[in-house]
């Protein structure tokens, strides 16, 4: 596909920066064959774009699933006004400024349109069932490997001003950082997805995809949390024509919420959400979606927890708690792909990184 001038310039800037640091990166890698390892990673690892399908967009009130069903195009915060991170995608905002630094001002040239901005995801190096960065959503789009060629990558989140950046053909600095932090880069699975949750809220390899993300062309699958089975969101996403897959999901009872992980508000908020929206007393991704929509529609009903914006932030943090500590959903139906295996994490002795 053809990139715009700004998108091509952003890729070139990141590639040039990575190549200028190639010698230092090679020394950090020791005797590792960086080129062979890069090819191994790029052939096998997939970029995932994590999202919550039921969140309403500030720009038009439609949910993410409703908007995707219209034209099957995945859009950035600059177009939707919606983010599961910081909402700073506007001129002079924090995201705007770190993109200026990361891409050498490519997206700040005259005439650059919002739709040209990159789409943010992460590189799923170990094929985790919940995607590479579940902090940003309970579901994810798994992109085809050829999309890697028009992506830029950094070790850690871009808002931190990472030093280790790269592209699919200049990945040495990111590889070096991964080797240094103990990631088994040689262990990238040959399949397109795994059976185990990664629960990675931090410490991912962020990916910025340049150019449009058209689901029917660029996506291998849309992977959903099983709490969305039978919901309008799932039906809308299926209407895009992209294959739907399911991961094992997360459930958690309010009394199991760790009050220290995201603060003391999490316990009473979890209890309130469950009372209002859960038939079996358990938190799920879809349950939190009902709460988020309610906060947008009727913020005064949640005034005991703060302003509407404050409560939405708390709901986002409660999702982090659920993704970090939740058990696989025993109600999840096992589909043809066999992903809904609620005992897989326990049998594997999976660690649960923050």
N, C-alpha and C positions, 0 to 999 in steps of 0.2 A: 504494500500500500504506500501511497505518497504522503509524506509528512509536510506540514507547513514549514515555512522558513524558520519560525520561532522554535518549533519542535526539533527540527534538524540541528539548529544551533545549540539547543540545550543538550542534546546527545553528544555533539561534538565537544562541547565544553567539558562535560564529565569524562569523556574518553581521553581528552588531552590531559586533564588533571591526573587521571589514573596512570597514563603512560609516563608522565613526568616523574611519578613516584615508583615506577616499576622496579628500579634497581634496589631501592630501599625495601620494597615489599618482597623481592626475591630473597634478599638476605634474611628477612624475618621468616621466610618459609623454609630455610635450610636447604635440604636436598630434595624437597618436594618438586615434582614435575608440574609446574603451575599450569602450563598449557594443557596437558592431558587431564589434570584435575578440573580445570575450567570446562573443558568439553564434556567431561563426565557429569558435572553439576548441571550445565545448561541443557543437556540432552534429557536429563531425568527430572530435575526439580521443576515445579510449576509455581507460577505466581498465583496467589489467591487474593481476592478482594472481599474482605469480610464486611458484612452489612446486616442490619436488622430489617427484615422485609416489611414490617408493619408500622414503621415510624413515619409520621406525616411530615411532608416537606414544607418548610416555612413559605416557600415561594408560591405554592398553589394549593396546599392542603392535601394533595394526593399522597398516599403511602408510597414507599419505595417500590413495592410490588406493583401497584397500579401504574406508576410511571414507566416501569420496565416493560409492562405488558403492552404499552402503547407503541413503542418503537424499538424495544429490545436494545437500547443503547444505555450503557452504564456511564453516568455523568459524575463530574467532580463537584465538590462543595461550592466552587465558583458559580456553578449553574443552579444547584439545588438549594443552597443555603443551609443544607443539613450536614451535620458531622457527628460521628460518635467519638470524636476527639475534641480539640478546641475549635470553636467557630470563629476563625480569624482570616477567612479567605475573602479579603476585600483590600483595595488599595491602601497601603500603609499598615495593614494588619500583620500579625506575627508570621502567618504562613506566607504572605506576600513577600515579606522581607527575607525569610530564610530561602525562599525560592530564588530571589535575586542573587543571593550568595551562592547557592548550590548550582545554579545553571548560568552563572555569569551574566545575568540580566537579560537572558534570551527572551523571557516572557514579559519584559518591561519595555520592549521596543514599541514604537508607535504602531497602532492599528491591531495589536494582538487582542483577540477576542476571548471571552471567558471559556468558551468551549475548547480552546486550544490548550488549556492548562492540563498538566498531567493528572492521572488518576492514581491514587495511592493504594498500595497493597503490600504484600510481603512475600518472600521467596520460601516456599514450603519445603525446606531441605530434607526433612525426615518424613514427609508425606502424612503429617498428622491429620486425623479425621476431622478436627475442628478448624482446620485451616492454619495458616502460618501466624496469624495475629488475631485470635479470637477476642481480644479486648475491644475490637472495633465492630463486633457483630456475631450473632449466633449462627449465621449462615454465611456461605461464601460462594463466589464464582471462581471456579478453577479454570484458569486460562490455558490455552494450547501452548506448547513449548516454543513455537515460532514467535510468540509475542515477546519472549525474553530478548529478542534481538533489537527491539525498539524500547527497551526499558533501561533505566539507570538504577543503581543499587547503592545502598550505604549500610554499613554495619551499625545498627542502632537507629533510633528515630531521627529523622532529618531536622526536627526542631532543636536538637541538641548540638547542631553544627558539627556533624561527624567528620573526622579526617579521612576515614577509609571509605572511598567511593569508587564506583566502577561501572562498567557496561559489560554486556555479554562477551565482548571480545577484548576486554581490558579489565579483568576481574581480580587481578593479583592482590591488590590492597585489601579487598574484602575477604579473599581467601586467607590472607595472612592473619587478619583479625580473628577469623573463625578458628584457624588452627591454634592460635594463641589462647583462645578461651575454651579450648578442648572439644569443640564440635567435631563429630566424626563425619567429616566431609566426604570421605570415601564410602560412607555407609548410606548415601542417598539411595533410596529404594528405586528399583526399576519399574515398579507399578505407578499408577497415577494417583493412588490414594492409599492410606493405611487404615487400620482398624482401631488405633489408639489415639486418644486425645493428647495433645501437646500441652494445653492450658498455658500457652505462652502469652503473658500479658506485657512483658518487656523482653528485651534481648533478641529481637528478631532481626532479620536482614530486610530492611524496608526496600520496597520496589516502587518506582514511579514510572508508570506506563505513559509513553508519549504517543499521541495520536488517538483517534476514537477507539473505544471498546464496543464493538458491535457483537452482541452475544451470539448471534447465529453464525458468525464468522470466527470469533476469537475464543469462545468458551467451549471447553470439553464437557462441563457439567455445572449445574447449580446444585450445591450441596446444602440441604436444609436440616435444621434441628427437628426432631420428630414431634415436638409439641405443636408444629404447624400442620401435621397430617390432617387432611380434611377441611382446612381453613380456606377462606377466600384468598389469602396470600399465596398459598401453595398452588391453588388452581390458576391464579393469575400468572405465576412464574412458569407453570407448565405450559401455558398458552404461548410462551415465547418460542416454543419448539426446541429448546435446549434440553437435553436429558436431565432428569431430576434424580438426585441421589440423596441418601439420608445418613447422617452420622448418629452416634448413640445418644446424644443429647445430655442434658444436665438437670438434676432435680435436687432440691434442698429444702428441708423443713426450717421454719423460722428459728426454732430453738437451736439449730445447728449453725446459725450464722456467727461468724467470728467478729465480735464487736470491735476488735482492735485493728483488723485488716484494713477497713475503710472508714473506721470511726463509729462512735456509739449510736449515731442515727440509724445505722443499718438494721439493728434489731427491731425497733418499733416500726420502721418503714416496712420491713419484710412482713411483720405481723399484719399490718394494715393492708398491704397488697394481697396477701393470702386470704384475709377475711372477705375482701371485696371480689376477688376474681378467681379463686381456686376452689374447685369442688372437692379436692382430696387433701387440702391443707399443705400443698407443696408448691414451692416456687419453680417456675419453668420460664423459658425464654418468652413464650407466647403470653404468659401471665404478666410479665413485666411490660410487654407491649401494650396491654390493656391499660396498665397504670400510666405509662408514658402518654398515651392518647388522652386519657382522662385529665392529666395535668395540663395538657395543651388546651383542652376544651373548657375546663372548669378549674382554673388554678386556685380559686378561693376554697374549694373543697379540700385542698391539701395545705392550707395556710398554717396548720400546726407545725409543719416542717420547714416553712419559709416561703419565699416568693416562688412563682412558677419556674423561673430559671434555676433557682437553687434546688428545687425539688427534682427537676429534670437531671441536674447534675448528680443528685443522690440516687436516682433510678439508674443512671449510667454506672455509678459505683457499685450498686447492688448487683448489676449484671456481672461486674468484675468478681464479686464475691461468689456468685453462682458458678461462673466459669472456673474459678480457682478451687472451690471446695465441693461443688456438686457431684453427686453420684450419677452414673449413666442411668437413663430413664428405663425402668423395668417395664413400663407400659409400651415402650417403643416396639412396633411390629418389626420383625426381621424381614427385610425386603430381599429381592433376588440377589442383591450384592452382598448380603450377609453382614452389613456394617453394624446393625443394631445388636451388638453382642455385649450385654450389660456387664459380664464378668471379665471382659478382656483386660481392662486396666489392672484389676486386682491380680489376675493370673500373671500378668507381665511385670508386676512390681513397679508400675510406672511412677516416676517421680513427678511432682507437680510444681514446676517452676513458677515464680512470679514473673 
